[in-house]
Amino acid sequence: MQRIGILGLPRSGKTTLFEILLQGAGAHAGHVGREQMGVVTVPDHRVDALSAIFQPKKTTHAQIEFVDSGAARGGREALSARAAAKSDLFAGVRNSDAFLAVVRDFESDAEPAPDGVDAARDLRNLEAEFILNDLGIVENRMERLGKELRVGKKEGEREHALLARVKALLEAERPLRAEPFEAEEAKLIRGFQFLSQKPLLVVYNQHDAATRVPEPPGPGTMAIALKAHLEREIVALPPEERPAFRAELGLAEDGLSLVIRACYELLGLVSFFTVGPDEVKAWTIRRGETALDAAAT
């Protein structure tokens, strides 16, 4: 099951989005520490169609897990790299497969933004949090490897050299998801779970009347627009009333489907199906994998 960590600065609508995802899927959240998490059923009309054909005893949709993290601080100046690593605000989402960053893109007299609305600035601040955290991890590891190298232990030479390159990139404020690493290099750094290396879906939380279509901010990213306030009103309705309300508003797709479809595309995921009288089931594999990979799944 894929795991998506939801991040956002205060008043961005991060927790509202999390609630929309759970309510839209009829799921419930649980708590681990200060993080909330929920397993969401992936909506797929193909599963429903196959189930209508085969009339199985059981129908199983694919699932995806969302984790609502604690709030980010919102500024690179807040902590040093070493202190950022120690504080580890991202502990609950560090092992996510991708991040979903909610940035505020709406004005509101009822809930004004303390520093004004600037989605590009807020996204830069979130990226700075990623980079600070990664930089602290790199510095701590390089310090330990440096001590070993000084006493003649040469096993960590290659890792130290690679981390020196990573450190230079981070100090230049370049997220690692945009950088090419050879297979052996990727294997060496995989265990660090660098935040700026993970795929990033940016959700621009817009006003109900907004029409702007956002552009992806860089390699390894996607961007979508979502009217979270309006979506929350819709999912508060009984499920049978939601389609008519969406049609009246001219909304072609519900927020849950939009976000999940974007997550699948960002991670390069597709579904395949097994069918029969006992069960119709959706399975998840990566795009480009073979029938043998599907069988192994």
N, C-alpha and C positions, 0 to 999 in steps of 0.2 A: 504494500500500500504506500502510495506517495504521500509525503508530508510537506505541507506548505506553512511556513512561518509568517504571520501577519505582523507588520511593523508600521509605525507611524508616530509622528510627533503629536503632542497634546492638541486636542480639538480638531484633529484631521478627519475624524469619522471612522477611525480604525475599529473601534469596538462596535460601532453601528454596523459596519460591513460584516463583521463576524456574526452578529446577531441575524443579519439578513440571510447569510449563508445557511445558518442552522435552521431558522424558521422556514426558509424556502424549501428545505429538504425534509422538514418535519423531524429534525434531529435534536438532540439535547447535549449540552456542554457538561464537561467534567473539569475538575481542577487538579493541577499538579503544581504545587507551590503557588506562585502568584499568577501563573499562566492558566488560561482556559483553553480547552481543546475539545474538538468535536469531530466525529466521523460522519461524513456527509455522503449520501447516496448520489452517484453520478447520474443525472437524468439522461436517458438515451431512448429515443422513440423506437430504435431498432430492436432493443430488448423487448419493449412492449409489443411490437408487431410479431416477433418470433413467439412470444408467450401466447399471443392470441391464436397463432397457427397451431402450436404444438400442445397447448392446454396442459402444461406440466404440473406436477405436484408442487413444485417450488420454482420461483423466479428470483434470480440473484443478480442485482446490478453491481457494477464496479463501485468501489468506494475510494474516497480521498480524505485525508485528515488535515484539518486546519487548526493552527495553534495561535491564539491571540497573546502576543508577548506583552511584557510590561512596557511602559512608555519609554521612548528614547529621550535623551537629554535635550538634543536640539542645538548643538553647537560644538565645533571642533575644539574651541578654546576651553571647554568645560573640564577636561581632564588630560593629564599627560598620557602618552601611549602606554606606559607601564601601569599607571593607575587604572586606565581603561580596561586593560587585560585582567587586572585583579578584580575589578568590580563585576565584570562579566554580566552586563545587563541582558545579554543574549543567551544565557545559559539554557533557557527553556526552548529555544528555537535553533540552537547551534547545529543540531543534527538534522535539520530540515533539508529536503531535496531542492527547494527553491524558496525565495522570499517574495512576499506580496507587500509592496510598500504603498500605503495610502497617503496621498498628498492632498492637501486642501486646495480647492480651486473654485471657491464660492465665497461671496460676501454674505454676512448675516448681521443685522442689527441686534438680534436676540442673543447671538453668541459671537461677538466681534473677535477677530484675531488680534492678539496683543501686539504683534509686530507688523500687522497688515498681511494681506493675502498675496503670497508670492510662491507659486507651486515650484518653480525652478529652484528658488533658494532653499525651500524645505527639502527638496530631493537632494540637493548638494549637501545639506546638513546630515541627512540620513547616510549618504555615501561616506561622509567624513567619519561618522560613527563606525561604519564597517572598517574603514581604512585604519582608524585609530586602534580598534580592537585587534586587527590583524598585525599591525605594526608592533604592538605590545607583545604578542605571542612570538613574533619573529625575533625581537630583541632578547627576550628571555631564553629562547632556544639557542640563539647564537652565542650568548654569554656562557651557557653550559658547554656547548661544543668547543668554544674557544679555550676554556680551561682544560678540556681533554687534549686538545691539540698541543697546548703548551707543555704538557707532560709527556708528549710523545705518542699519544693514542691517535693514529691516523685514520681510523675507520670512518670518522665523520667529516673528512675533508670535502667530499663531493656535496654532502648535504649543506655544509657550511657555505660553500661557494654558491650553491643554488639559493640559499636563504639570503645571501648578500645581494644577489640580483633581485630577489623579491623585495627586500628592504628598500632598495633604490627605487623600484617602481612605486611602492607605497608612499615613500617620502615625496615622490613627484605627484602624489594624489591620483594615481592611476589604478582603478579597480582591477583586480586580477582576472575577472571574468573576460576581460578584453584581450588578455595576453595569451599567446600560443606557448604551450609547454609540450615537450616531447613526452612520449609514453612513460619513459623511465622517470623523468622529472615529475610528471603528474602523480606517479605512484609514490615518490618520495614525500610529496607535500600533501597527499590526500588525507592523511591522518590528522592534520592540523585543523581541518574544517574551516578554512579561511572564509570569512563572511563575504568579502568582496569578490570571491571567486564563484559564488553560487548564482544561478540564473535569477533574474529579477523581473517581476511583473509589477509595473507601476500603475496603480489605479488612481486616476484623477477624479476626486470626489467633487462633482459639479452641481451648480444650481439647477433647479428644475427646468429652467428655460434655456440652459446653455446648449450650444450647438457645436462648439469647437471639438475637433478630432485631434487628440494628442499624438505626437510622433514618438517612437521609441528613443530613449535618451542615449543609447549606445549599443555596442555589441553585447550579445548575451542577455538582452532585455526585450520586453514588450511593453506596450502602453495601451490602456483602454480607458474610456470615460464611463463613469457610473454616477447616477443621481441617487445617492444613498438615502437621502431624506424621503424622496418619493418612493423608492423601493421598500423602505421600512413601512410606509403606509399601505403599500400593496400587499406585502406578506402578512400584515395584520388582518387582512380580509380572509374569509373562508376560502379554501383552495378552489372551490367551484366558481367563485366570483372573480377570481384574479384575471383570467383570460379576457373577459369582457371589459374589465377596467383598463387593462393594458391596451386593448384594441382602441378604446375611446381616447386614450392618451397618445396613440400612435407609436407605442413601444413594440418593436418586433420581437424582442427576446427578453426573458426575465433575467434579473441580475445574477441569480445562481448559475444558470446555464452559461451566461456570458463569461463569468469569472472562471468556471471550471474548464470551459472550452479553451480559454486563453492559457490556463495552467498546463493543459494537455499539449497545446501547441508549443509553448515555451520549453517544456521538458521533452518534446519529441515523442509523445505517447500516442498509441492507438489502441483500440479494443478489438478483440476477436471473440467469437461466441461458440459455446458448445450447446447443443440442443438435443432434446429427447423427451420422452414422457415423464421422466423423473425430475429433470431440472433444465431450465434455460438459464445460462450463466454468462455474464460478461467478464472477460479477463483482460488484463492490461499488459502490453509489451511495448518496447520502444520501436519507433518507426524504422523500417529497414531490416528488422530481425526476420528470421525465416520461420517456416512451418516447424522445423526442428526446435527452434527456440520456443515457439508457442507450445509445442508438446511438452517441453521441459517445464514450462510454467504450469 
